Amino acid sequence: MAVSLIIGRAGVTSASPSSFADLRLSCFGAGHLFDEMAERLCNMDGKKAAVPDGNDRLSALPDDVLLLILSYLYSREAVQTCVLSPRWRTLWKSAPSLVLNSSHSPNFINNMLRSRDQTPLRYCWINAQDSCFLDEYRRDAEHWLRYVISCKVRNLAFHMLVFGALPLSAGALASEHLTRLDLYRIKSESFSLDISSCQSLKELEVDQSVINIGNTGTDFPESLQLLIIKDSKFLPEGIRSSISAPGLVTLELVDCLDWTPFLKSMPSLETAIIRIGHGCLDSSDEHNICGVCGGRLCVQCYGTDDRVLLKSLSDATHLTLLSHSSLIFRREIKWRPMFSKLKTLLLCDWFVTDNFIGLVFFLQHSPVLEMLMLQLSNTSKKINMSNVYKPKNQFMVSKHLRSVDIKYWEEVGKIEEILNVLASHVVQPELINIESKPYKDCNYYEYYKPMSLKLLL
């Protein structure tokens, strides 16, 4: 049953009390906007909404079914159902989801939330991207966030798209009910403390944000299974902190800024994607300076050695390590961790440096490897290497290896050298697949995304 009623902004006033609990208690005047509209339209001339056979079958459905229908609508559309019949007048107030996008003005959102019941939320998506409401978003966005947290929301996506990272005060994200959290362009100085309070959290995605993981690191809850951090900056600046997530199954760290954090033991890890971009201080040797003493990164200042990533990733089954010339991967190879469970591996440009040190290391230390993928971008043309590979140690690659896929962009070269390395360690030619692409098709790197564990609504 389609509804085309348009709710305008006329007569709707804005309010920004200290909490939405106060908003709901102070509901008067504009706060009754939706109830008055429904009563006026549903009872006009004392008539009910007409249907072809005189029976309103939709309204006769159980409340659970009607609420399920409402959960698939944007919040504005859910409110508009109040005109269908008296049965629907207040049903939207108990909808188990909130979906607020750019079509919802801040005034509409404020009035809707003050009129809504405190029904627990299964899902909430707040997507602020209309630059016309920039000041209102800055003023009210955290109030909306705290309201949905107070409604025990389980699955929350909070996206601020219209300006730089939105500052959040301490405790804004803390919830024992959250199972999935998706953040875009936020700045949280208390991120470490807030996240450690989310003891039911299973999935966390952070994109283009600024997060403080603390001088001593962040202990993520043991329930966390999927962690994705992309294009984000770690605080405090100049300090290599740490991340502890013992229950993690899937990890993705892509193009993060400042120092890459130490990864502590992740015994349950299955899939990991690490991409070191130019904004990361681990991207080259020129940044390899201790932020405390001014010398090389050292055990004395950081209380640990320089095994930042590979040691904790060594239990992974599927691994992607991407960078143009990252020092961090090459530096950690000297510790020779064994990747005893690794079946799928994707490497890019950095593996050809230092006489193919990255490629040779993984061929030798991945005894059950089944699929190897190698990518060369235009950047690899700048990497100098020996014309003839001379192995220091003779070894056989994994007997389980069934595919080697090499993807490169035209004019890169180095394919013959790679084939020489593979032949030196008895990789059968029939296992090797080579694909070239025009440079114009090269963006950065293609990489495999982990399977999401997103909860069903």
Phi, psi and chi 1 to 4 in degrees:
 res  aa     phi    psi   chi1   chi2   chi3   chi4
   1 MET       -  115.8 -176.4  177.6  -64.1      -
   2 ALA   -84.8  142.5      -      -      -      -
   3 VAL  -126.0  128.7 -178.8      -      -      -
   4 SER  -119.8   18.2   58.8      -      -      -
   5 LEU   -64.5  135.0  176.8   68.0      -      -
   6 ILE  -105.1  124.8  -57.5  -62.0      -      -
   7 ILE   -95.3  113.4  -59.7  177.5      -      -
   8 GLY   -85.7  176.9      -      -      -      -
   9 ARG   -96.7   -4.0  -73.6 -169.3  -70.2  159.5
  10 ALA   -61.0  132.1      -      -      -      -
  11 GLY    79.0   -1.6      -      -      -      -
  12 VAL   -92.0  123.4 -179.6      -      -      -
  13 THR  -103.0  157.7   60.1      -      -      -
  14 SER  -101.6  147.2  173.0      -      -      -
  15 ALA  -143.0  149.0      -      -      -      -
  16 SER  -142.0   66.6   54.8      -      -      -
  17 PRO   -67.9  176.4   27.0  -33.6      -      -
  18 SER   -66.0  -24.6   58.8      -      -      -
  19 SER  -154.4  159.2   72.0      -      -      -
  20 PHE   -77.2  -13.6  -90.2  100.5      -      -
  21 ALA   -62.8  -42.4      -      -      -      -
  22 ASP   -65.7  -37.7  -64.2  -27.7      -      -
  23 LEU   -57.1  -45.7 -102.4  175.9      -      -
  24 ARG   -67.9  -38.0  -65.5 -178.6   66.6 -103.2
  25 LEU   -70.9  -27.1  -68.2  173.5      -      -
  26 SER   -96.9   29.0   63.0      -      -      -
  27 CYS   -74.6  104.3 -178.8      -      -      -
  28 PHE  -155.1  168.1   65.3   92.6      -      -
  29 GLY    61.7 -116.7      -      -      -      -
  30 ALA   -61.8  -20.9      -      -      -      -
  31 GLY   -64.3  -23.8      -      -      -      -
  32 HIS   -92.9   11.2  -69.6  -60.0      -      -
  33 LEU   -52.4  -50.3  172.2   66.7      -      -
  34 PHE   -68.5  -39.4  -56.7  126.9      -      -
  35 ASP   -64.9  -44.4  -71.8  -22.4      -      -
  36 GLU   -64.1  -40.6  -67.2  173.5   -2.8      -
  37 MET   -62.3  -45.2  176.7 -177.9   65.2      -
  38 ALA   -63.7  -43.1      -      -      -      -
  39 GLU   -64.6  -41.0 -177.1  175.6    1.1      -
  40 ARG   -65.8  -42.6 -177.6  170.3   63.4 -105.4
  41 LEU   -82.2  -30.4  -65.1  176.4      -      -
  42 CYS   -79.7  -28.4  -72.2      -      -      -
  43 ASN  -112.5   20.1  -61.8  -55.0      -      -
  44 MET   -59.4  120.5 -167.4  176.9  -64.0      -
  45 ASP    60.7   20.8  -61.5  -32.7      -      -
  46 GLY    68.9   18.5      -      -      -      -
  47 LYS  -104.9  147.9  -62.9  179.1 -178.8  179.1
  48 LYS   -90.9  161.8  -65.8 -177.1  178.0 -179.2
  49 ALA   -60.2  134.6      -      -      -      -
  50 ALA   -85.3  138.7      -      -      -      -
  51 VAL  -129.1  159.0  -66.3      -      -      -
  52 PRO   -53.9  -43.1  -29.1   35.5      -      -
  53 ASP  -103.2    8.5   58.4    3.0      -      -
  54 GLY    84.6   -3.7      -      -      -      -
  55 ASN  -112.2  133.5  -64.1  -42.2      -      -
  56 ASP   -94.2   85.5 -175.2   -3.8      -      -
  57 ARG   -69.1  -34.7  -65.9 -168.0 -176.2   95.1
  58 LEU   -62.0  -44.5 -175.2   60.0      -      -
  59 SER   -70.4  -15.7  -64.2      -      -      -
  60 ALA   -80.9   -8.9      -      -      -      -
  61 LEU   -68.7  154.9  -66.6  171.5      -      -
  62 PRO   -62.0  155.3  -20.5   31.1      -      -
  63 ASP   -56.8  -40.5  -79.9   -4.9      -      -
  64 ASP   -59.5  -37.3  -71.4  -12.8      -      -
  65 VAL   -70.9  -42.7  175.8      -      -      -
  66 LEU   -65.4  -39.6  -62.8 -178.4      -      -
  67 LEU   -66.6  -33.9  -70.0  173.2      -      -
  68 LEU   -64.0  -41.1  179.1   61.9      -      -
  69 ILE   -60.6  -45.8  -66.2  172.3      -      -
  70 LEU   -63.5  -30.3  -70.7  175.7      -      -
  71 SER   -67.3  -15.6   70.7      -      -      -
  72 TYR   -95.1    1.6  -74.0   97.2      -      -
  73 LEU  -102.5  152.7  -59.3  177.8      -      -
  74 TYR   -62.7  153.7  -75.9  107.1      -      -
  75 SER   -61.9  -36.3  -67.8      -      -      -
  76 ARG   -61.8  -43.7  178.7 -178.2  -71.5  -83.9
  77 GLU   -65.4  -36.8  -64.4  168.3  -17.3      -
  78 ALA   -63.3  -42.4      -      -      -      -
  79 VAL   -63.0  -38.1  170.2      -      -      -
  80 GLN   -65.1  -19.1  -69.7  170.5   -6.7      -
  81 THR   -68.4   -9.5   62.7      -      -      -
  82 CYS   -62.8  -15.7   68.8      -      -      -
  83 VAL   -92.5   -3.1  -55.6      -      -      -
  84 LEU   -67.3  -44.5  -65.4  178.1      -      -
  85 SER  -171.4  167.4   73.6      -      -      -
  86 PRO   -56.3  -33.8  -28.6   37.2      -      -
  87 ARG   -59.4  -32.6  170.9   79.7 -173.2  -76.3
  88 TRP   -90.4   -5.6  -71.1   80.6      -      -
  89 ARG   -55.4  -47.0 -180.0 -167.2  -65.6  178.6
  90 THR  -113.9    6.7   59.6      -      -      -
  91 LEU   -61.8  -36.1 -158.3   59.7      -      -
  92 TRP   -61.6  -23.6   64.3  -88.7      -      -
  93 LYS   -67.0  -19.9  -63.8 -177.7  179.4 -177.5
  94 SER  -108.3   11.8  -58.4      -      -      -
  95 ALA   -59.2  137.4      -      -      -      -
  96 PRO   -81.3    7.3   30.2  -34.5      -      -
  97 SER  -141.8  153.9   67.9      -      -      -
  98 LEU  -127.9  126.8  -75.3  174.2      -      -
  99 VAL  -127.7  104.2 -177.9      -      -      -
 100 LEU  -117.4  115.5  -54.2  169.2      -      -
 101 ASN  -120.6 -164.6   65.5    1.5      -      -
 102 SER   -67.6  -13.1   58.0      -      -      -
 103 SER   -79.4   -6.9   67.5      -      -      -
 104 HIS  -102.9  118.8  -56.3   85.6      -      -
 105 SER   -73.5  155.4   70.7      -      -      -
 106 PRO   -55.5  -36.5  -28.3   36.7      -      -
 107 ASN   -61.8  -43.3  -78.1  -19.4      -      -
 108 PHE   -61.1  -45.2  172.6   85.4      -      -
 109 ILE   -62.7  -44.5  -63.4  173.0      -      -
 110 ASN   -59.9  -46.2  -74.5  -29.5      -      -
 111 ASN   -69.9  -34.2  -77.1  -69.6      -      -
 112 MET   -66.6  -44.0 -176.6 -162.8   63.1      -
 113 LEU   -68.4  -34.4  -64.6 -175.4      -      -
 114 ARG   -71.8  -22.2   72.5  159.5   57.8   94.9
 115 SER   -92.5  -15.4  -59.8      -      -      -
 116 ARG   -77.2  150.3 -174.0 -176.8  176.8  -84.7
 117 ASP   -71.7  163.1  -64.0  -24.2      -      -
 118 GLN   -86.4   42.5 -162.4   77.7   10.5      -
 119 THR   -68.4  135.0  -56.0      -      -      -
 120 PRO   -57.0  141.2  -26.7   35.4      -      -
 121 LEU  -103.1  132.4  -72.8  166.7      -      -
 122 ARG   -85.2  -31.0  -64.0  176.2   63.0 -171.3
 123 TYR  -149.7  141.1  174.5   77.5      -      -
 124 CYS  -146.1  132.7  177.3      -      -      -
 125 TRP  -127.7  116.8  177.8   41.9      -      -
 126 ILE  -112.9  116.5  -61.2  175.2      -      -
 127 ASN  -125.9   91.8 -174.5   39.3      -      -
 128 ALA   -95.3  112.2      -      -      -      -
 129 GLN  -142.6    9.4   60.1  179.9   -6.8      -
 130 ASP   -92.0  110.3 -168.0  -23.6      -      -
 131 SER   -65.5  -14.1   57.8      -      -      -
 132 CYS   -66.5  -21.6  -64.7      -      -      -
 133 PHE  -112.0   30.1  -59.8  114.1      -      -
 134 LEU   -56.2  -49.8  179.6   60.3      -      -
 135 ASP   -64.1  -39.7  -67.4  -22.7      -      -
 136 GLU   -66.3  -39.0  -70.9   86.9  -13.8      -
 137 TYR   -61.7  -45.5  -72.4  145.9      -      -
 138 ARG   -60.8  -35.9  -71.2 -174.8  179.4  -83.9
 139 ARG   -76.7  -40.2 -179.6 -168.5   64.9 -157.3
 140 ASP  -109.0  -16.8  -63.9  -25.5      -      -
 141 ALA   -58.3  -41.9      -      -      -      -
 142 GLU   -68.4  -31.9 -174.4  171.2  -33.9      -
 143 HIS   -61.6  -41.1  -67.0  -51.9      -      -
 144 TRP   -63.6  -43.1  -55.1  -23.1      -      -
 145 LEU   -60.8  -46.1  177.4   60.8      -      -
 146 ARG   -66.9  -32.5  -71.4 -175.4  176.9  -88.6
 147 TYR   -63.3  -49.1  171.4   81.3      -      -
 148 VAL   -68.1  -32.3  -61.1      -      -      -
 149 ILE   -63.7  -39.6  -68.2  -68.6      -      -
 150 SER   -67.9  -20.4   73.1      -      -      -
 151 CYS   -89.2   16.0  -69.9      -      -      -
 152 LYS    58.1   39.7  -57.2  177.1 -179.5  179.1
 153 VAL   -59.1  140.0   62.8      -      -      -
 154 ARG   -98.9  -38.5  -71.0  162.2   48.3 -168.7
 155 ASN  -125.2  110.5 -169.1  -24.8      -      -
 156 LEU  -126.6  127.9  171.9   61.1      -      -
 157 ALA  -117.9  120.6      -      -      -      -
 158 PHE  -124.9  101.9 -171.7   70.0      -      -
 159 HIS  -116.8  117.7  -64.7  176.0      -      -
 160 MET  -107.2  103.8  -62.8  -70.3  106.6      -
 161 LEU  -104.3   -2.3  -55.8  174.8      -      -
 162 VAL  -104.6   -4.9  -66.4      -      -      -
 163 PHE  -159.0 -178.2   46.3   84.7      -      -
 164 GLY   -61.7  173.2      -      -      -      -
 165 ALA   -49.7  129.1      -      -      -      -
 166 LEU   -78.7  120.1  174.7   73.3      -      -
 167 PRO   -67.3  135.0  -17.2   30.8      -      -
 168 LEU  -116.7  138.8  -63.6  179.0      -      -
 169 SER   -81.6  167.3   56.2      -      -      -
 170 ALA   -59.0  136.5      -      -      -      -
 171 GLY    86.6   -3.1      -      -      -      -
 172 ALA   -64.4  -28.4      -      -      -      -
 173 LEU  -104.2   -6.5  -60.5  171.4      -      -
 174 ALA   -69.6  125.7      -      -      -      -
 175 SER  -161.5  134.2  169.5      -      -      -
 176 GLU   -84.8   -3.4   60.2 -179.6  -24.7      -
 177 HIS  -103.0  -20.0  -56.1  -76.3      -      -
 178 LEU   -62.8  132.2  -86.1  172.7      -      -
 179 THR  -112.4  -25.3   56.5      -      -      -
 180 ARG  -140.5  133.7 -172.4  175.0 -166.3  -81.4
 181 LEU  -135.4  126.9  179.3   59.3      -      -
 182 ASP  -125.6  113.9 -178.7   -4.6      -      -
 183 LEU  -118.3  137.4  -58.5  170.3      -      -
 184 TYR  -136.8  120.3 -173.1   87.5      -      -
 185 ARG    58.9   60.4  -71.9 -170.9 -173.8  171.5
 186 ILE  -124.2  160.8   61.8   96.9      -      -
 187 LYS  -127.6  114.7 -179.6  177.8 -177.9  179.4
 188 SER  -121.5  110.3  176.4      -      -      -
 189 GLU   -74.9  -21.1  -65.1  -75.9   -4.6      -
 190 SER  -110.5   26.3   62.8      -      -      -
 191 PHE   -55.2  -45.1 -178.3   81.6      -      -
 192 SER   -59.1  -46.7  177.6      -      -      -
 193 LEU   -68.3  -43.1 -177.6   62.1      -      -
 194 ASP   -62.8  -48.0  -74.8    6.1      -      -
 195 ILE   -66.5  -36.0  -69.6  -59.0      -      -
 196 SER   -65.8  -16.2   63.1      -      -      -
 197 SER   -86.8  -10.0  -57.6      -      -      -
 198 CYS   -91.5   76.0  -59.8      -      -      -
 199 GLN   -75.5   -6.3  -68.4  -58.8  -49.8      -
 200 SER  -105.9    1.5  -60.8      -      -      -
 201 LEU   -67.2  128.0 -167.0   63.8      -      -
 202 LYS  -108.5  -30.9  -67.3 -175.7  178.3 -179.6
 203 GLU  -134.7  136.6  -62.5 -173.2   14.5      -
 204 LEU  -137.9  126.9  173.3   62.3      -      -
 205 GLU  -127.9  127.6 -177.9  167.8   -3.9      -
 206 VAL  -127.1  127.6 -178.7      -      -      -
 207 ASP  -135.3  133.5 -165.4   -3.1      -      -
 208 GLN    48.7   49.1  -66.2 -171.0   31.9      -
 209 SER  -126.8  172.6  -64.1      -      -      -
 210 VAL  -121.1  116.7 -179.1      -      -      -
 211 ILE  -128.6  136.3   54.2  175.9      -      -
 212 ASN   -94.5  110.6 -169.1  -26.3      -      -
 213 ILE   -98.2    7.9   58.7  175.2      -      -
 214 GLY    81.6  154.8      -      -      -      -
 215 ASN   -62.6  -34.1  -70.1  -32.1      -      -
 216 THR  -100.9    4.8   58.3      -      -      -
 217 GLY    98.6  176.3      -      -      -      -
 218 THR  -120.2  131.3  -66.4      -      -      -
 219 ASP   -99.6  102.3  -66.7  -34.4      -      -
 220 PHE   -73.4  152.1  -71.5   92.1      -      -
 221 PRO   -61.3  149.6   19.8  -31.2      -      -
 222 GLU   -63.8  -19.6  -67.9 -173.4    9.1      -
 223 SER   -72.5  -18.4   59.2      -      -      -
 224 LEU   -67.0  124.3 -169.1   68.1      -      -
 225 GLN  -112.1  -26.5  -61.3  176.0   36.1      -
 226 LEU  -131.8  126.0 -176.1  147.3      -      -
 227 LEU  -130.7  121.8  174.8   61.7      -      -
 228 ILE  -126.2  120.2  -60.2  174.3      -      -
 229 ILE  -127.4  118.9  -56.1  178.5      -      -
 230 LYS  -128.8  140.0  -60.6 -175.6  -65.7 -173.8
 231 ASP    48.1   39.0  -62.0  -56.4      -      -
 232 SER  -119.8  158.7  -65.3      -      -      -
 233 LYS  -108.1  132.8 -178.2  177.4  179.0   63.7
 234 PHE   -93.8  137.6  -66.1  113.4      -      -
 235 LEU  -114.6  155.4  -62.6  177.8      -      -
 236 PRO   -69.2  149.5  -16.6   30.7      -      -
 237 GLU   -66.5  144.2  -69.1 -171.7   38.8      -
 238 GLY    75.5    5.4      -      -      -      -
 239 ILE  -117.7  130.4  -63.8  -66.4      -      -
 240 ARG   -88.0  103.0 -168.3 -169.1  -64.9  -79.4
 241 SER   -91.4 -159.6 -166.5      -      -      -
 242 SER  -141.6  159.2   64.7      -      -      -
 243 ILE  -126.6  128.5  -71.8  176.9      -      -
 244 SER  -118.1  120.6  174.5      -      -      -
 245 ALA  -145.5   77.2      -      -      -      -
 246 PRO   -64.3  -21.6   22.0  -32.7      -      -
 247 GLY   -97.5    6.5      -      -      -      -
 248 LEU   -66.4  133.7 -152.4   61.6      -      -
 249 VAL  -105.8  -37.3  176.1      -      -      -
 250 THR  -131.1  130.4  -59.3      -      -      -
 251 LEU  -129.2  136.5  169.8   67.4      -      -
 252 GLU  -137.6  114.8 -176.7  175.8  -17.1      -
 253 LEU  -118.0  112.1  -69.5  178.7      -      -
 254 VAL  -129.0  120.4  173.4      -      -      -
 255 ASP    53.0   42.4  -63.9  -17.9      -      -
 256 CYS   -82.6  157.6  -68.2      -      -      -
 257 LEU  -101.1  164.4  -53.4  178.3      -      -
 258 ASP    67.3 -152.5 -143.8  -85.9      -      -
 259 TRP   -81.8  140.5  -68.7  110.4      -      -
 260 THR   -66.6  129.2  -55.4      -      -      -
 261 PRO   -72.2  150.2   24.9  -32.5      -      -
 262 PHE   -62.9  136.1  -74.5  104.1      -      -
 263 LEU  -100.8  122.2  -59.2 -177.1      -      -
 264 LYS   -83.2  178.5  -65.1 -174.0  177.7  179.9
 265 SER   -53.7  132.0  176.7      -      -      -
 266 MET  -130.9   74.9  -60.2  177.6 -179.0      -
 267 PRO   -65.5  -20.1   23.0  -33.3      -      -
 268 SER   -95.9    1.1  -58.6      -      -      -
 269 LEU   -63.5  132.4 -170.6   67.8      -      -
 270 GLU  -116.3  -41.6  -65.1  179.5    3.1      -
 271 THR  -128.4  131.7  -58.9      -      -      -
 272 ALA  -139.2  135.6      -      -      -      -
 273 ILE  -124.9  119.1  -64.6  174.4      -      -
 274 ILE  -122.9  123.2  -50.8  -65.8      -      -
 275 ARG  -127.5  116.9 -170.6  166.0   79.6 -179.1
 276 ILE   -95.8  110.8  -56.0  -64.0      -      -
 277 GLY   -92.8  178.0      -      -      -      -
 278 HIS   -67.1  -22.4  -67.0  -61.7      -      -
 279 GLY   -79.0   -6.4      -      -      -      -
 280 CYS   -87.4  137.3  177.3      -      -      -
 281 LEU   -72.3   -8.9  -62.9 -178.3      -      -
 282 ASP   -90.3    6.9  -73.2  -55.9      -      -
 283 SER   -77.2  -18.2   62.2      -      -      -
 284 SER  -155.4  166.1   67.6      -      -      -
 285 ASP   -68.1  -25.1 -172.5   57.4      -      -
 286 GLU   -65.9  -20.1   64.1 -176.9   86.8      -
 287 HIS   -96.9    0.5  -61.4  -60.6      -      -
 288 ASN   -77.6   58.2 -166.1   22.3      -      -
 289 ILE  -120.7  139.8  -58.2  -63.2      -      -
 290 CYS   -68.8  129.4  176.4      -      -      -
 291 GLY   -74.3   -6.6      -      -      -      -
 292 VAL  -102.2  -54.2  178.4      -      -      -
 293 CYS   -99.5  -11.8   69.3      -      -      -
 294 GLY    86.7   -5.1      -      -      -      -
 295 GLY   -96.9 -161.9      -      -      -      -
 296 ARG   -64.7  149.8  -66.8  -70.2  173.7 -179.7
 297 LEU   -51.3  130.3  -65.4 -179.2      -      -
 298 CYS  -137.0  157.7   53.9      -      -      -
 299 VAL   -65.3  -37.4  177.3      -      -      -
 300 GLN   -61.4  -41.0  -71.5   76.9   13.8      -
 301 CYS   -82.1  -37.2  -69.3      -      -      -
 302 TYR  -103.3   -4.7  -72.1   94.0      -      -
 303 GLY    69.1   22.4      -      -      -      -
 304 THR  -159.6  172.9 -176.1      -      -      -
 305 ASP   -92.0 -169.4   54.6   40.2      -      -
 306 ASP   -95.0   22.8   58.3   -1.8      -      -
 307 ARG   -85.2   82.6  -74.0  177.6  -77.7 -172.0
 308 VAL   -80.7  -45.6  177.4      -      -      -
 309 LEU  -118.2  -56.1  -64.8  173.2      -      -
 310 LEU   -61.5  -34.8  -66.2 -171.9      -      -
 311 LYS   -59.2  -44.7 -179.2 -179.8  178.0 -178.6
 312 SER   -78.4  -19.2  -64.6      -      -      -
 313 LEU   -89.8   -2.8  -60.6  177.5      -      -
 314 SER   -69.8  -11.4   60.4      -      -      -
 315 ASP   -91.6   -2.0  -72.9  -41.3      -      -
 316 ALA   -68.7  149.4      -      -      -      -
 317 THR   -94.6  -33.5  -56.5      -      -      -
 318 HIS  -127.7  123.0  -49.7  -75.9      -      -
 319 LEU  -134.8  134.0 -177.1   59.7      -      -
 320 THR  -125.8  122.9  -64.0      -      -      -
 321 LEU  -125.5  109.3  -60.7  176.1      -      -
 322 LEU  -121.5  133.4  -57.6  176.7      -      -
 323 SER  -175.9  154.8  178.0      -      -      -
 324 HIS   -70.8  -47.4  -73.5  -56.2      -      -
 325 SER  -153.6   39.5   58.7      -      -      -
 326 SER   -57.0  127.8  174.3      -      -      -
 327 LEU   -70.4  -32.4  172.6   70.9      -      -
 328 ILE   -61.9  -40.1 -167.6  169.3      -      -
 329 PHE   -67.6  -45.5  -59.9  143.4      -      -
 330 ARG   -65.1  -36.3  -69.6 -178.8  -77.5  134.7
 331 ARG   -66.6  -37.1 -175.5  177.4   62.0 -146.7
 332 GLU   -82.5  -16.3  -65.4 -171.9   33.3      -
 333 ILE   -61.2  -28.2  -76.2  175.0      -      -
 334 LYS   -62.2  -21.1   69.7 -177.8 -179.1 -176.6
 335 TRP   -82.0  -10.3  -65.3  100.4      -      -
 336 ARG    51.2   55.1  -60.5 -172.4  177.1  -79.8
 337 PRO   -67.8  147.9   26.2  -34.5      -      -
 338 MET   -96.8  128.0 -177.5   63.3   69.5      -
 339 PHE   -99.2   75.5  -71.0   78.5      -      -
 340 SER   -74.0  -14.8   57.2      -      -      -
 341 LYS  -110.2   -3.6  -58.6  177.1 -176.1  177.8
 342 LEU   -69.6  124.0 -171.0   62.0      -      -
 343 LYS  -115.0  -30.1  -65.8 -177.0  178.0 -179.5
 344 THR  -128.2  127.3  -55.7      -      -      -
 345 LEU  -135.6  132.0  174.8   65.1      -      -
 346 LEU  -122.8  122.6  171.5   58.4      -      -
 347 LEU  -124.0  157.4  -57.0  174.4      -      -
 348 CYS  -129.8 -156.0   66.2      -      -      -
 349 ASP   -38.7  -42.0  -63.5  -33.5      -      -
 350 TRP   -60.7  -22.4   71.4  -87.6      -      -
 351 PHE   -69.5  -14.9   75.0   85.3      -      -
 352 VAL   -88.4  -11.6  -55.1      -      -      -
 353 THR   -69.0  158.8   59.6      -      -      -
 354 ASP    50.7   50.5  -63.3  -22.0      -      -
 355 ASN    59.0   47.8 -155.2   22.0      -      -
 356 PHE    62.0   39.4  -62.8   96.7      -      -
 357 ILE   -62.3  -38.5 -174.8  173.7      -      -
 358 GLY   -68.5  -45.2      -      -      -      -
 359 LEU   -63.7  -47.7  175.4   58.3      -      -
 360 VAL   -63.4  -40.7  173.2      -      -      -
 361 PHE   -59.2  -48.9  169.0   80.8      -      -
 362 PHE   -71.9  -32.2  -82.1  101.9      -      -
 363 LEU   -61.3  -35.0  -72.1  176.1      -      -
 364 GLN   -85.8  -27.3 -173.5  174.6   10.0      -
 365 HIS  -112.8   21.6  -68.1   80.7      -      -
 366 SER  -128.1   80.8  -53.7      -      -      -
 367 PRO   -67.9  -18.7   23.4  -33.7      -      -
 368 VAL  -116.6   19.2  -63.6      -      -      -
 369 LEU   -58.6  131.8 -172.3   64.9      -      -
 370 GLU  -111.3  -35.5  -63.5  178.2    0.7      -
 371 MET  -136.6  124.2 -175.3  174.8 -177.4      -
 372 LEU  -118.0  128.6  173.5   63.0      -      -
 373 MET  -122.1  129.4  -67.3  161.7  -75.4      -
 374 LEU  -123.6  132.9  -54.5  173.6      -      -
 375 GLN  -126.8  136.5  -68.7 -173.6    9.2      -
 376 LEU  -122.7  121.5  -69.0  172.8      -      -
 377 SER   -96.0 -179.0   74.6      -      -      -
 378 ASN   -62.4  -25.3 -170.9   53.7      -      -
 379 THR   -62.5  -30.3  -59.1      -      -      -
 380 SER   -64.1  -16.4   64.1      -      -      -
 381 LYS   -62.8  -26.1  -69.2 -164.6  -59.3 -176.7
 382 LYS   -84.7   -7.1  -56.8  175.3 -176.4  178.5
 383 ILE   -88.6  119.9  -60.1  174.7      -      -
 384 ASN   -83.6  140.3  -64.4  -39.7      -      -
 385 MET  -155.4  166.2   60.2 -175.0 -179.1      -
 386 SER   -67.2  142.6  172.4      -      -      -
 387 ASN   -70.8  -27.6  -68.4  -33.8      -      -
 388 VAL  -123.0  120.3  179.0      -      -      -
 389 TYR   -77.9  127.7  168.9   68.7      -      -
 390 LYS  -121.4  102.7  -62.3  177.5 -179.1  179.1
 391 PRO   -64.9  136.8   22.6  -32.6      -      -
 392 LYS   -80.0  -31.2  -64.4  179.6 -179.9  179.5
 393 ASN  -132.2  137.9  -60.9  -56.6      -      -
 394 GLN   -89.4  128.7  -68.1  -66.5  -22.3      -
 395 PHE  -152.5  161.1   61.6   86.8      -      -
 396 MET  -101.0  140.1  -60.2  -75.4  -71.7      -
 397 VAL   -73.6  172.8  -61.4      -      -      -
 398 SER   -53.8  132.1  165.5      -      -      -
 399 LYS   -71.0   -9.9   63.6 -178.6 -179.7  180.0
 400 HIS   -89.6   -6.9  -55.7  -80.0      -      -
 401 LEU   -62.2  124.5 -170.5   64.0      -      -
 402 ARG  -123.4   -7.1   54.7 -178.1  173.8   82.3
 403 SER  -159.6  133.2  175.3      -      -      -
 404 VAL  -126.1  110.9  177.9      -      -      -
 405 ASP  -105.3  121.6  -65.2  -27.6      -      -
 406 ILE  -113.5  122.5  -56.8  173.5      -      -
 407 LYS  -121.3  126.2 -174.8  175.7  -64.4 -174.4
 408 TYR  -142.0  163.4   71.3   99.9      -      -
 409 TRP  -104.0  145.2  -78.1  -94.0      -      -
 410 GLU   -50.7  145.4  -68.3  177.0   -4.0      -
 411 GLU    75.8    3.3  -59.0  180.0    1.0      -
 412 VAL   -76.6  -43.6  166.3      -      -      -
 413 GLY    75.8 -159.0      -      -      -      -
 414 LYS    70.9    0.4  -62.0 -176.5  172.6   59.0
 415 ILE   -67.2  -41.6  -62.5  -57.3      -      -
 416 GLU   -61.4  -40.0  -68.5  -61.2  -34.6      -
 417 GLU   -64.2  -40.5  -66.2   92.2  -29.3      -
 418 ILE   -64.4  -43.2  -65.1  173.3      -      -
 419 LEU   -63.2  -33.9  -65.8  177.5      -      -
 420 ASN   -64.6  -42.0  179.9   40.5      -      -
 421 VAL   -62.1  -46.8  174.2      -      -      -
 422 LEU   -63.1  -40.7  -63.3  174.3      -      -
 423 ALA   -66.4  -34.1      -      -      -      -
 424 SER   -63.2  -23.0  -62.3      -      -      -
 425 HIS  -115.4   28.6  -61.7  -71.3      -      -
 426 VAL    58.1   43.7 -158.8      -      -      -
 427 VAL   -84.0  120.3  175.7      -      -      -
 428 GLN   -65.6  134.6  -59.9  -58.9  -42.7      -
 429 PRO   -57.1  -32.7  -23.6   33.4      -      -
 430 GLU   -68.8  -12.8   58.4  -91.9   23.7      -
 431 LEU   -85.5  -11.9  -60.3 -179.8      -      -
 432 ILE   -96.1  127.2  -58.0  173.3      -      -
 433 ASN  -118.2  129.3  -56.3  -59.6      -      -
 434 ILE  -119.9  132.7  -58.8  175.2      -      -
 435 GLU  -134.6  129.1  178.4 -174.7   -3.9      -
 436 SER  -109.6  150.9   65.1      -      -      -
 437 LYS  -132.5  147.4  -76.6 -170.2  172.4 -176.5
 438 PRO   -62.4  146.0  -18.9   30.5      -      -
 439 TYR   -59.3  -30.8  177.9   64.2      -      -
 440 LYS   -64.1  -19.0   62.8 -177.9  179.0   62.3
 441 ASP   -89.4   -0.8  -66.2  -25.3      -      -
 442 CYS   -91.1  113.6  170.8      -      -      -
 443 ASN   -92.2  -71.5  -67.3  -39.9      -      -
 444 TYR  -141.1  -86.8 -176.6   55.3      -      -
 445 TYR  -139.5  145.5  -64.7  118.7      -      -
 446 GLU   -90.7  138.8  -61.5  176.2    5.5      -
 447 TYR  -148.6  158.2   63.3   98.3      -      -
 448 TYR   -84.6  130.5  -66.3   86.5      -      -
 449 LYS   -84.2  144.7  -62.8  -75.6  -73.8 -177.7
 450 PRO   -71.1  153.4   26.5  -34.1      -      -
 451 MET   -69.0  124.8 -177.0   66.7   70.0      -
 452 SER   -75.0  147.4  176.5      -      -      -
 453 LEU  -102.7   26.1  -55.3  174.3      -      -
 454 LYS   -54.7  136.8  -67.1  180.0 -179.9  177.3
 455 LEU   -77.9  147.7  -55.8  176.9      -      -
 456 LEU   -72.8  141.3  -65.9  177.0      -      -
 457 LEU   -71.8      -  -59.7 -177.1      -      -
